[in-house]
Amino acid sequence: MTHIANPSPEQFMLHPNAWFPRILLVALVAAAIVIVLYLMLVLVARPPRMRRKKWSWWETLVYLATLLTISILGTTSFFTVLRYGGMHGWWLFAHMCGAGAFVGMLPLLALTWFRVNRFGAHADGAVNPMSEYGPRFFWLPKFTFWLIVIGGLAACVSMLPSMLPLFGTDTLRQLLAIHRYSGLLVVVAALLHFYSILLQRAGLR
């Protein structure tokens, strides 16, 4: 991997991996700020509480399992990047195990939850103004759900070909950059999604 002591914006496109630790910190801090500011906005506005259908056991299982795999991937990746500059040894082994689980969970998440995460969809997955229930999710969890699906697909597609002897060093570095940034998108989106679900459960949305 190419290391640049003081990467400049002009060098980002040539060496995106050198920028990743800095962008990682900025993204995590930005997510924390968004969480705090949105909570303040919700507490001030106090939107009316909606009646929503409860999750089935399968929906809950798929969601929690996906969050667990994302947590494993985020911890093993981001901690080692910030602490050691890359993954090695048992950290890499744990990341690979989590990646295998995530590849299996992502299609299940998409198939289980895509209907109720369509914008304009109500609790039963169809536009039904006469339903006694409100939409299962408001705009934030819907938006972050699709970020998780799209970012997760990009993370998987960018890394799986890297395990085959098909590309040279430059292409592998580009694939690594795509994998890292799409993975960062997934982790931040999952954090905001879980936060928005907590708001709904608390009756604040």
KOLKOL-270538 format. One line per 10 residues: their letters; for each residue z, x, y of N, C-alpha, C, O, CB. Coordinates in steps of 0.02 Angstrom, whole numbers, plus 32768, in hexadecimal, padded with zeros to 4 digits. Each point is the difference from the previous one (the first is absolute). Glycine has a CB too. Layout:
% KOLKOL-270538
A) Z:X:Y:Z:X:Y:Z:X:Y:Z:X:Y:Z:X:Y; ...
***
This chain:
% KOLKOL-270538
MTHIANPSPE) 8000:802A:7FC4:8000:7FD6:803C:8000:802C:803E:8021:8033:8002:801C:7F72:7FC0; 7F9D:8045:8071:7FFE:8025:803E:803C:7FEF:802B:800F:7FC6:800A:7F74:803C:7FF1; 80A0:8032:801E:803A:7FF7:802B:7FEE:8019:8046:7FE5:8037:8008:806B:7FD5:7F96; 7FC0:7FCC:8094:7FF4:8012:8045:8042:7FFD:8025:8022:7FCD:7FFF:7F67:8008:7FFD; 808A:8062:8024:8040:8003:8021:8007:7FCC:8036:8032:7FDC:8002:7FD3:809D:7FE5; 7FC9:7F81:8044:8001:7FD0:8037:7FBE:7FDA:8002:7FD5:800F:8029:807A:8039:8018; 7FA9:7F87:7F92:7FC1:7FDC:7FFD:7FF3:7FD9:8040:802D:7FE1:801B:7FDF:8016:7F69; 7FB7:800B:8094:7FED:7FDD:803C:7FD9:7FC1:7FED:7FE7:7FFB:7FC8:8015:8072:807A; 8000:7F62:7FED:7FDA:7FC3:7FF0:7FB8:800E:7FED:7FE3:7FDC:7FD7:8066:7FE7:8077; 7F99:8071:7FCE:7FBB:8010:7FF0:7FF8:8017:7FB8:7FCA:7FFB:7FE3:8024:8024:8094
QFMLHPNAWF) 8048:7FFA:7F6C:7FFD:801A:7FBB:8011:7FCB:7FCD:7FFE:800D:7FC4:801F:8063:8068; 7FF4:7F54:7FEB:8018:7FCD:7FD1:7FCB:7FEE:7FCC:800F:7FFD:7FC4:803A:7FD6:8096; 7F79:8023:7FBC:7FCB:7FED:7FD1:7FF0:8037:7FCF:7FEB:7FF3:7FC8:7FE7:7FC2:808F; 8038:808A:7FBE:7FF3:8039:7FD3:803A:800C:7FD1:7FF6:8013:7FC6:7FC1:8020:8092; 8087:7FC3:7FC0:803B:800E:7FD8:8032:7FC7:8005:8037:8009:801B:7FB8:8073:7FF6; 8000:7F49:7FD5:802D:7FC6:8006:8042:800A:7FDB:8033:7FE3:8014:7F69:7FD5:7FF8; 8064:8070:7FBE:803E:800A:7FDB:8034:8027:8028:803C:7FF7:7FF6:7F81:8007:7FA1; 802C:802D:8097:802E:8026:8029:8026:7FD4:8031:8038:8010:8015:7F7D:8053:7FE0; 802D:7F64:801C:801E:7FD1:802E:802F:7FCF:7FDE:8028:7FDF:8020:7F74:802C:8027; 8060:7FF1:7F77:8022:7FCA:7FDD:804C:7FFF:800B:801A:7FCA:800D:7F8C:803C:7F9E
PRILLVALVA) 807E:8032:8050:8049:7FFC:800C:8012:7FE3:8043:8030:7FD9:8005:7FDD:8089:7FB2; 7FCE:7FAF:807D:800F:7FE5:8042:7FF1:7FB6:8004:8028:7FD9:801A:7FBF:8096:8018; 7FE0:7F7C:7FB4:7FED:7FBA:8001:8030:7FD7:7FD5:800F:7FC6:8010:7F79:8059:8004; 808F:7FFE:7FB6:8031:7FDF:7FD5:803F:7FEF:8027:8018:7FC7:7FFD:7FBA:8076:7FA0; 8049:7FF2:8086:803D:7FF5:8028:7FF3:7FCB:8036:802A:7FD4:800B:7FFC:80A2:7FDE; 7FA2:7F90:8039:7FEF:7FCF:8035:7FFB:7FBA:7FE3:8019:7FD0:801D:7FAA:808A:8023; 801C:7F9F:7F86:7FF7:7FBF:7FE2:8042:7FE1:7FEB:800B:7FC4:800A:7F84:8060:7FCE; 809E:8004:800C:8041:7FE6:7FEA:802B:7FEC:803C:8021:7FCC:7FFE:7FD9:807C:7F9C; 8005:7FE0:809A:8025:7FEF:803D:7FE3:7FC1:8020:8025:7FD5:8016:7FF8:80A5:7FFC; 7FA1:7F81:7FF1:7FDF:7FC6:801C:8012:7FC1:7FD9:800C:7FCB:801E:7F96:807E:800B
AAIVIVLYLM) 8060:7FBC:7F95:8012:7FC6:7FD7:8048:7FEA:800F:800D:7FC4:8004:7FA3:8062:7FA2; 807D:800A:8062:8046:7FEF:8010:8004:7FDE:8045:8026:7FD0:8008:8001:8091:7FB3; 7FB3:7FB7:8075:8000:7FE1:8043:7FE5:7FB9:7FFD:801B:7FD3:801F:7FD6:809F:8015; 7FD9:7F84:7FA6:7FE3:7FBD:7FF9:8033:7FD1:7FE1:8007:7FC6:8016:7F86:806B:7FDE; 8097:7FE6:7FD9:8032:7FD6:7FE0:8036:7FEA:8031:8012:7FC5:8003:7FD8:8076:7F91; 802F:7FF4:8093:8036:7FF0:8030:7FE7:7FD2:8036:8021:7FCE:8010:8013:80A1:7FD9; 7F91:7F9F:8034:7FE6:7FD7:8036:7FEF:7FBA:7FE8:800D:7FCF:8023:7FC6:8098:8013; 800F:7F94:7F8F:7FEF:7FBD:7FE7:803E:7FD7:7FF0:8001:7FC4:800C:7F95:806B:7FC5; 809E:7FF2:8016:803F:7FDD:7FF3:801E:7FE6:8041:8018:7FC7:8002:7FFC:8082:7F99; 7FEA:7FDE:8099:8019:7FEA:8041:7FD9:7FC4:8019:801C:7FD1:801B:8008:80A5:7FFF
LVLVARPPRM) 7F99:7F8D:7FDE:7FD6:7FC9:8016:8010:7FC0:7FD9:8003:7FCA:801E:7FA3:8088:8000; 8063:7FB4:7FA1:800F:7FC6:7FD7:8044:7FE2:8012:8007:7FC3:8004:7FB3:806D:7F9F; 8077:7FFB:8068:8043:7FE7:8012:7FFF:7FDC:8043:8026:7FD0:800A:800D:808E:7FB5; 7FA3:7FB9:806F:7FFB:7FDF:8041:7FD9:7FBF:7FFC:8015:7FCD:801C:7FF2:80A3:801B; 7FC0:7F91:7FA5:7FD5:7FC5:7FFD:801C:7FCA:7FD2:7FF8:7FC5:800E:7FA7:8086:8008; 8081:7FCA:7FB3:801D:7FD2:7FCF:7FCD:7FCA:7FEB:800A:7FC6:800F:8067:804F:8023; 7F59:7FFF:7FAB:7FCF:7FCF:7FE9:8020:7FD0:7FCE:802F:8014:7FDD:7F74:803E:8036; 8045:7F70:7FE9:801D:7FCF:7FD1:7FF8:8017:7FB8:7FCD:801D:7FED:801B:7F87:8064; 804B:804E:7F87:7FFE:8014:7FBA:7FD4:7FD1:7FD9:8004:7FC3:8008:806F:806D:8001; 7F62:7FEC:7FCB:7FD2:7FD8:7FD8:801A:7FFA:7FB9:8020:802E:7FE6:7F7F:7FF6:8062
RRKKWSWWET) 8051:7FA4:7F98:800F:7FF7:7FBA:7FC7:801F:7FD8:7FC6:7FED:8009:807D:7FAA:800D; 7FCD:8097:7FBE:7FCC:8023:7FD9:800F:7FFA:7FB6:803A:7FFC:7FEB:7FB3:8055:8074; 7FDF:7FAF:7F79:8009:7FFF:7FB8:8021:8040:7FE8:7FF4:8036:801A:7FA7:7F80:7FDA; 808F:8043:7FD9:8021:803A:7FE4:7FCF:8028:7FD5:7FD0:7FE5:7FE5:809E:7FDE:801C; 7FA0:807D:7FFA:7FD6:802B:7FD6:800F:7FF3:7FB7:8038:7FF1:7FED:7FC5:8067:806D; 7FCF:7FAD:7F7D:800A:7FFC:7FB8:801C:8043:7FE6:7FFE:8032:8024:7FA4:7F79:7FD1; 8076:8056:7FCE:801B:803E:7FE5:7FC9:8035:7FFA:800D:803B:8009:804A:7F84:7FB7; 7F6C:802B:8032:7FC8:802F:7FF9:7FEF:801E:8044:7FF5:803D:8005:7FDF:7F83:7F98; 8029:8017:8096:7FF1:8019:8043:8035:8032:8017:7FF0:8034:801D:7FD6:7F60:7FFE; 8078:805C:7FD8:8037:802E:8013:7FFC:8041:7FDA:8008:8036:801D:8040:7F68:7FFC
LVYLATLLTI) 7FAA:805E:7FA6:7FFC:803C:7FD6:7FC7:802E:8018:800A:803C:8006:8025:7F83:7F99; 7F97:8024:806E:7FC6:8029:8015:800F:8020:8043:7FF0:803B:800B:7FC2:7F79:7FB7; 806B:8027:806C:800E:801A:8043:8033:8039:7FFD:7FF6:8035:801E:7FF0:7F5B:8013; 8051:8065:7FAC:8035:8034:7FFD:7FE7:803E:7FDA:8011:8038:8013:8047:7F6D:7FF1; 7F82:8051:7FC7:7FE5:8039:7FDB:7FD0:8029:802B:8000:803D:7FFE:800D:7F83:7F97; 7FCB:801D:8093:7FD3:8023:802D:8026:8027:8035:7FF0:803A:800E:7FBA:7F6E:7FDF; 8089:803A:8030:802A:8023:8031:8021:803D:7FE1:8006:8034:8021:800F:7F60:801A; 8001:8066:7F87:8020:8039:7FDE:7FCF:803A:7FF8:8011:803A:800D:803B:7F77:7FB7; 7F77:8040:8026:7FCF:8036:7FF7:7FED:8020:8043:7FF8:803D:8004:7FDC:7F87:7F96; 8026:8013:809A:7FF0:801B:8042:803A:802C:8019:7FF4:8034:801F:7FC3:7F68:7FFA
SILGTTSFFT) 8086:804F:7FDA:803A:8028:8014:8001:8044:7FDD:800E:8033:801F:8032:7F63:7FF5; 7FB0:806A:7FAC:7FFE:803F:7FDA:7FC9:802D:801C:800C:803C:800B:801F:7F8A:7F8E; 7F9A:801E:8073:7FC9:8028:8019:800E:801A:8046:7FF3:803B:800F:7FBE:7F81:7FAC; 806B:801A:8070:800F:8016:8044:8035:8036:8002:7FFA:8030:8026:7FE7:7F5F:8001; 8053:8068:7FB1:8037:8032:7FFF:7FE8:8043:7FE6:800C:8033:801F:8046:7F70:7FD1; 7F8C:805C:7FD7:7FEA:803F:7FE1:7FCC:8023:802B:7FFB:803D:8000:801D:7F93:7F90; 7FC0:8009:8094:7FCA:801E:8028:801A:8018:8044:7FF9:803B:8011:7FB5:7F7C:7FB6; 8071:801D:805F:8011:800F:8045:8039:8033:8004:7FFF:802D:802A:7FDC:7F61:7FF7; 8057:806B:7FB4:8037:8030:8001:7FE8:8047:7FF1:8012:8030:8021:803C:7F75:7FBD; 7F88:8060:7FEE:7FE9:8043:7FED:7FD0:801E:8033:8000:803C:800B:800E:7FA4:7F7E
VLRYGGMHGW) 7FC9:7FF5:8097:7FD3:8019:8034:8028:801B:803B:7FF1:8035:801B:7FB7:7F78:7FC2; 808B:802D:8038:8028:8016:8039:802F:803A:7FEF:800D:802B:802A:7FED:7F61:8001; 801E:8075:7F97:8031:8034:7FED:7FE0:803F:7FE5:8014:8038:8011:803C:7F6E:7FD6; 7F7D:8052:7FEF:7FE2:8039:7FDF:7FB7:800C:8011:7FE4:8034:7FEE:806B:7FB8:7FB7; 7F91:7FE5:807E:7FBA:8008:8011:7FD1:7FE6:7FCB:7FC3:8001:800B:805E:8060:8037; 7FF8:7F88:7F86:7FD6:7FE5:7FCA:802B:7FF0:7FC4:803B:8011:7FFD:7F63:8031:802D; 8043:7F9D:7FA5:8025:7FEC:7FC4:7FF8:8033:7FC9:7FCA:801C:7FF5:8026:7F6C:8029; 8048:8086:7FBF:8001:802F:7FC9:8033:7FEA:7FCC:802D:7FD9:800F:7FAF:8085:803F; 801C:7FBA:7F76:8031:7FF7:7FCC:800F:7FB7:7FF1:7FD3:7FD7:7FF9:805E:8095:8028; 8011:7F84:7FDB:8016:7FBE:7FED:7FED:7FCC:8035:7FF6:7FC5:7FF0:8067:806E:7FD0
WLFAHMCGAG) 7F9F:7FE2:807F:7FEC:7FD1:8034:7FB8:7FE8:7FF2:7FF2:7FC4:8007:805A:8076:804C; 7F89:7FF3:7F9B:7FBB:7FED:7FF1:7FFD:7FD4:7FC1:7FD9:7FD0:7FFD:7FFE:809B:8038; 8052:7FA6:7F99:8001:7FD8:7FC3:8017:7FB8:800E:7FE2:7FD0:7FE7:8036:8099:7FD7; 801C:7F90:806B:8018:7FBD:8013:7FCC:7FDA:8028:7FF8:7FC4:7FF8:807E:8067:8008; 7F66:7FF9:802B:7FCC:7FE0:8028:7FC7:7FE7:7FD3:7FE6:7FC9:800A:8037:8081:8058; 7FD1:7FDD:7F6C:7FCB:7FEC:7FD3:8015:7FC3:7FD7:7FD7:7FD4:7FF3:8001:80A3:8007; 8067:7F87:7FF0:8018:7FC6:7FDB:7FFF:7FC1:802C:7FEA:7FCB:7FEB:8060:8080:7FCF; 7FCD:7FBD:8085:7FFD:7FC8:802E:7FB9:7FEA:800F:7FF3:7FC4:8008:8078:8063:8029; 7F67:8009:7FD3:7FBA:7FF0:800E:7FE2:7FD7:7FC7:7FDB:7FD0:800C:801B:8099:8037; 801B:7FA9:7F7F:7FE7:7FD9:7FC7:8019:7FB8:8002:7FDB:7FD2:7FF1:8020:8097:7FCC
AFVGMLPLLA) 8044:7F8F:8055:801C:7FBD:8005:7FE0:7FD9:8039:7FF3:7FC4:7FFA:8079:8066:7FD6; 7F87:7FF8:8067:7FE2:7FDE:803A:7FB9:7FEA:7FF2:7FEB:7FCA:8015:805D:807B:8037; 7F92:7FE4:7F90:7FBC:7FED:7FEE:8000:7FC0:7FD6:7FD3:7FD7:8005:800A:80A2:7FFD; 8057:7F7F:7FD4:8005:7FC3:7FD9:801A:7FC5:8027:7FEC:7FC7:7FF3:8027:8080:7FAB; 8019:7FC5:8093:801F:7FC9:8025:7FD3:7FE5:8037:8003:7FC5:8010:806B:806D:7FD7; 7F68:7FF8:8037:7FD7:7FEA:8038:7FD3:7FC5:7FEF:7FFF:7FD0:8027:8004:80A5:8004; 7FD8:7F8B:7F9D:7FD8:7FC5:7FF0:802B:7FC2:7FF4:7FEC:7FC9:8012:7FBE:8082:7FBC; 8090:7FBE:8012:802C:7FC7:7FF5:801A:7FE3:8042:8004:7FC3:8008:801E:806F:7F8A; 7FEE:7FFA:809D:8016:7FE9:8041:7FC9:7FD9:8023:800C:7FCA:801C:8041:8098:7FED; 7F76:7FB9:7FF6:7FC8:7FDE:8022:7FF1:7FBD:7FE0:7FF6:7FCE:8024:7FDB:80A2:7FF9
LTWFRVNRFG) 802E:7F8C:7FA1:7FF0:7FC2:7FDD:8037:7FCC:8008:7FF2:7FC4:8004:7FCA:807D:7FAB; 8082:7FD5:8052:8038:7FD2:8004:8009:7FE2:8045:8011:7FC6:8007:8026:807C:7FA0; 7FBD:7FE6:808D:8013:7FEC:8044:7FC6:7FF4:8030:800C:7FED:8039:805A:8053:7FB3; 7F5B:7FC9:7FFE:7FCA:7FFE:8032:7FF6:7FBA:801B:7FEF:7FF9:803B:7FDA:8065:7F8B; 8042:7F6D:8013:7FF3:7FBC:8017:802D:7FED:803B:7FE8:7FE6:8032:7FF4:7FFB:7F5A; 8064:802C:806E:802E:7FEB:8034:8001:8031:803B:8022:7FF3:8032:8023:7FD5:7F77; 7F98:806F:8051:7FFC:802F:8038:7FBF:7FFA:8027:7FF3:8028:802D:8055:8025:7F92; 7F90:7F81:8031:7FC6:7FF1:8029:8018:7FE3:8042:802D:7FD6:8000:7F8A:8017:7F9A; 802D:8027:809D:8013:7FE5:8040:7FEB:7FB7:8005:7FC6:7FEF:7FF4:8030:8083:8041; 803A:7F63:7FDC:7FF4:7FB9:8002:8014:7FDC:7FC0:7FFE:7FC3:7FFD:7FA7:8054:8052
AHADGAVNPM) 806D:8010:7F7D:8013:7FE1:7FC0:8048:7FE8:8002:802B:8020:801D:7F83:8029:7FA7; 805F:7F7D:801D:8043:7FE4:7FFE:8022:8014:7FBE:7FE6:802A:7FDB:7FF6:7F76:806E; 805B:8042:7FAA:802A:8017:7FC9:7FDD:7FFC:7FBD:800D:8029:7FD4:8055:7FB3:806D; 7F72:7FF3:7FB6:7FDF:7FF9:7FBF:7FBF:8029:7FFD:7FDB:7FFA:7FCF:8056:7F94:8027; 7FC2:809B:803D:7FC5:802A:7FFF:7FC2:7FDF:801C:7FCA:801E:8000:8066:8019:7F9F; 7FD6:7F8C:8078:7FC7:7FDD:801D:8014:7FE3:8043:803B:7FF2:800C:7F97:7FF2:7F81; 7FFE:8013:809F:800E:7FE3:8041:8011:7FB6:7FF6:7FD4:7FD8:7FEF:7FDF:807A:804C; 808B:7F9C:7FCF:8018:7FBC:7FF3:8032:7FEC:8035:803C:800A:7FF8:7FB2:8005:7F8D; 7FFB:7FD4:80B2:802D:7FEE:8037:8035:7FCD:7FEC:8033:7FFA:8021:7F71:801E:802D; 8050:7FC2:7F7B:802F:7FCD:7FEB:8038:801A:7FD3:802C:7FDB:7FEC:7F78:7FD4:801D
SEYGPRFFWL) 805A:8091:7FE7:8033:801D:7FD4:8044:7FFE:8022:8006:800A:803C:7FA4:8040:7F90; 808A:7FA9:800B:8045:7FFF:801B:801A:8046:800C:8034:8008:8020:7FE0:7F8D:7FA4; 7FCA:809D:8023:8014:8045:8009:7FD4:8022:8034:7FC5:7FEF:8008:8063:8015:7F81; 7FF5:802C:8099:7FDA:802A:802D:7FDE:8037:7FDA:8009:8006:7FC3:8046:7FE0:8099; 7F89:8043:7FC5:7FE0:8039:7FDF:8033:802D:7FDF:8038:8008:801A:7F6A:7FF4:8038; 804D:8021:7F76:802E:802C:7FDD:8014:803B:802B:8038:8019:7FFC:7F97:7FC4:7F97; 8002:803B:8096:800C:803B:802A:7FE4:7FF5:8046:7FD0:7FDA:8008:802D:8070:7F93; 8021:7FD6:8097:7FE3:7FFF:8042:7FD1:803C:8006:7FF2:8022:7FCF:8075:7FA5:8062; 7F7F:8045:800B:7FC8:802E:8008:8010:8048:7FEC:7FD5:8023:7FE5:8003:7F94:8076; 8066:8061:7FB2:8010:8046:7FF3:7FFE:8011:7FB5:7FDE:8030:7FEE:8068:7FCF:8079
PKFTFWLIVI) 7FDC:7FDC:7F6D:7FFA:8011:7FB9:7FBA:7FF7:7FE4:7FEB:8024:7FD3:808A:7FBA:8021; 7F65:7FF2:8027:7FBB:7FF8:7FE9:7FD6:803E:8013:7FDC:801B:7FD7:802F:7F68:8034; 7FFC:8091:8033:7FD9:803A:8018:8013:803F:7FDA:7FD3:8025:7FEB:8026:7FA6:8086; 8047:8041:7F85:8016:803D:7FDD:7FF1:7FFC:7FB6:7FF6:8034:7FE0:8064:7FDB:8075; 7FA3:7FB5:7F8E:7FEC:7FFA:7FBA:7FBA:801C:7FF6:7FF3:8026:7FD1:8056:7F74:8023; 7F89:8052:8038:7FBB:8018:7FF9:7FFA:804B:800F:7FD5:8022:7FE4:8002:7F6C:803B; 8054:808B:800D:8001:8048:800B:8016:8025:7FC0:7FE5:8035:7FF0:8034:7FB8:808B; 8018:7FF7:7F62:8017:801E:7FC1:7FC8:8001:7FCD:7FF5:8033:7FDF:807F:7FA6:8038; 7F69:7FF0:7FE2:7FCA:7FFB:7FCF:7FC7:8031:8011:7FE9:8025:7FD5:8034:7F62:8015; 7FCD:8077:8055:7FC7:802B:8014:8014:8049:7FFF:7FDB:802A:7FE6:7FF8:7F79:8061
GGLAACVSML) 8068:806D:7FD5:8017:8046:7FFF:800D:8019:7FBA:7FF1:803A:7FF0:8041:7FB4:8080; 7FEA:7FE7:7F66:800D:8014:7FBA:7FBF:800E:7FDB:7FFD:802F:7FD8:806B:7F8E:802A; 7F66:8019:800A:7FBF:800C:7FDF:7FE2:8042:8017:7FE4:8025:7FD8:800A:7F5F:8020; 8017:808A:8049:7FE5:803F:801A:8025:803B:7FE4:7FE2:8034:7FF0:7FFC:7F92:8079; 8065:8034:7F90:8027:8037:7FE4:7FED:800E:7FB7:7FFC:803A:7FEC:8062:7FA8:8062; 7F97:7FE9:7F8C:7FEE:8008:7FB9:7FBA:801D:7FF9:7FF5:802F:7FDA:8056:7F72:8008; 7F86:8042:8043:7FBA:8016:7FF9:7FF7:8047:8018:7FD6:8024:7FE4:8005:7F66:802C; 804B:808C:8022:7FF8:8044:801A:801F:8034:7FD2:7FEB:803A:8002:8015:7F97:8070; 8031:801D:7F66:8022:8032:7FD7:7FE6:8004:7FB9:7FFE:8036:7FE3:8066:7FB8:8063; 7F88:7FDA:7F9C:7FEA:8002:7FBB:7FC5:802F:7FF5:8000:8024:7FCE:8028:7F67:8027
PSMLPLFGTD) 7FA4:8075:8036:7FC9:8030:7FF6:8016:8049:8008:7FE0:802D:7FE5:7FD2:7F7B:8043; 8084:8063:7FFC:8018:8044:800A:801A:8020:7FC1:8006:803D:7FFC:8015:7FA5:8078; 7FF4:7FF5:7F5A:8019:801A:7FC0:7FC8:8016:7FD2:800D:801A:7FC9:8056:7F9C:8043; 7F60:803F:8008:7FC6:8013:7FD7:7FDD:803C:8020:8000:8007:803D:7FF2:7F81:7F9B; 7FF0:80A3:8000:7FDD:803B:801B:7FBC:7FEE:801D:7FCC:8015:7FE7:806F:8032:7FC5; 7FC6:7F93:808A:7FC1:7FE7:801E:7FF3:801C:8044:7FC6:8003:8015:8049:7F97:7FAA; 8025:807C:8066:7FF8:8011:8046:8018:8046:800F:8026:801E:7FDA:7FE6:7F6A:8043; 7FDD:8092:801B:8015:8041:8017:8040:7FFC:802A:801D:7FCA:8008:7F6D:805B:7FF7; 808B:8015:801B:8040:8003:8024:8000:7FD5:803E:8031:7FDC:800D:7FDE:8097:7FC7; 7FBC:7F8F:8053:7FFE:7FDA:803F:8004:7FB5:7FF3:8024:7FDC:8023:7F98:807F:8011
TLRQLLAIHR) 8020:7F8D:7F9B:8001:7FB9:7FEF:8045:7FEB:7FE7:8018:7FCA:8011:7F6E:803A:7FD4; 8099:8027:7FF3:8044:7FF1:7FE7:8032:7FFB:8039:802C:7FD6:7FFF:7FB8:8064:7F96; 8015:7FF2:809E:802C:7FFB:803A:7FF5:7FBF:8026:8030:7FE2:8017:7FD0:809B:7FF1; 7FC2:7F6E:7FFE:7FF2:7FC1:8023:801D:7FC5:7FD9:801C:7FD2:801D:7F7B:8061:8013; 8062:7FCF:7F8E:801C:7FCA:7FD7:804C:7FFF:8005:801F:7FCB:8001:7F80:803F:7FB1; 8080:8031:8051:8048:8005:8008:8016:7FE1:8042:8032:7FDD:8004:7FD0:808B:7FB5; 7FD8:7FA5:807C:8011:7FE4:8042:7FFB:7FB4:7FFE:802C:7FDD:801A:7FAA:808C:801E; 7FF5:7F7C:7FA9:7FF9:7FB8:7FFA:803A:7FE3:7FD9:801C:7FCC:8012:7F67:803E:7FF4; 808F:8018:7FC4:8037:7FE9:7FD6:8042:8000:8026:8027:7FD0:7FFC:7F9E:805D:7F9F; 8047:8007:808B:803F:8004:8025:8006:7FCB:8036:8033:7FDE:8005:7FCE:809C:7FE5
YSGLLVVVAA) 7FCA:7F7E:803D:8004:7FD0:8038:7FFE:7FB8:7FE8:8021:7FD5:801D:7FA7:8080:802B; 8013:7F9D:7F84:8001:7FBC:7FE4:8043:7FF2:7FE0:8019:7FC8:8003:7F6B:803C:7FEA; 809A:802F:7FF3:8043:7FF8:7FE4:8034:7FF3:8037:802D:7FD7:7FF7:7FB2:8073:7FAA; 801B:7FD9:8097:802C:7FF4:8038:7FF9:7FB9:801A:8031:7FDF:8010:7FC9:809A:800F; 7FC8:7F6E:7FE4:7FF4:7FBC:8015:8023:7FCE:7FD1:801E:7FD0:8016:7F74:8054:801B; 806A:7FE9:7F8E:8020:7FD4:7FCF:804C:7FFF:800A:801E:7FCB:7FFF:7F84:804C:7FB0; 807C:8023:8059:8049:8004:8006:8017:7FDC:8040:8030:7FDA:7FFD:7FD0:8093:7FC4; 7FE0:7F9F:8077:8014:7FE0:803E:7FF5:7FB4:7FFB:802A:7FD9:8016:7FB9:808F:802B; 7FE4:7F83:7FA2:7FF3:7FB9:7FF8:8033:7FDF:7FD3:8017:7FC9:800D:7F70:804D:8005; 808C:800C:7FB7:8031:7FE5:7FD3:8045:7FFA:8021:8024:7FCF:7FF5:7F9D:8062:7FAB
LLHFYSILLQ) 8050:7FFF:8089:803F:7FFE:8025:8002:7FC3:802F:8031:7FDC:8003:7FD8:80A2:7FF6; 7FC0:7F78:802D:7FFD:7FC8:802E:7FFC:7FBD:7FDA:801B:7FCE:8017:7FAD:807C:803D; 8017:7FB7:7F73:7FFC:7FC2:7FD8:8045:7FED:7FE6:8013:7FC5:8006:7F77:8057:7FD9; 809A:8013:8006:8044:7FF1:7FE6:802D:7FE9:8039:8029:7FD2:7FF7:7FC8:8084:7FAE; 8008:7FC8:8095:8027:7FEC:803A:7FF0:7FB8:8014:802D:7FD9:8010:7FD5:809F:8017; 7FBE:7F76:7FD9:7FED:7FBC:8012:8019:7FCD:7FCE:8011:7FC8:8012:7F8B:8066:8027; 8066:7FE5:7F87:801C:7FD3:7FCD:804A:7FF5:800B:8019:7FC9:7FF8:7F90:805E:7FB6; 807B:800E:8066:8047:7FF9:800F:800A:7FD1:803C:8030:7FD9:8001:7FE5:809A:7FD2; 7FBE:7F8F:805E:8005:7FD3:8038:7FF8:7FB7:7FE9:8025:7FD4:8016:7FAE:8086:8037; 7FFE:7F9B:7F87:7FF7:7FBC:7FE6:803C:7FE9:7FD9:8017:7FC7:8008:7F6F:804C:7FF3
RAGLR) 8095:8018:7FDA:803A:7FED:7FD8:803D:7FF3:802B:802B:7FD8:7FEE:7FA7:806C:7FB5; 8032:7FDE:8097:8038:7FF5:802E:7FF6:7FC4:802C:802B:7FEE:8028:7FE9:808C:7FD6; 7FB2:7F66:7FFC:7FF2:7FC5:8028:7FEB:8010:8047:8002:7FD4:802B:804D:7FF1:7F90; 7F9D:8079:8053:7FEB:8013:8043:7FB5:7FF9:800B:7FE9:8008:8038:8077:8046:7FCA; 7F7B:7FA2:7FC9:7FB9:7FF3:8005:7FED:7FC9:7FCE:7FC6:7FED:7FFC:8023:808B:802A
***
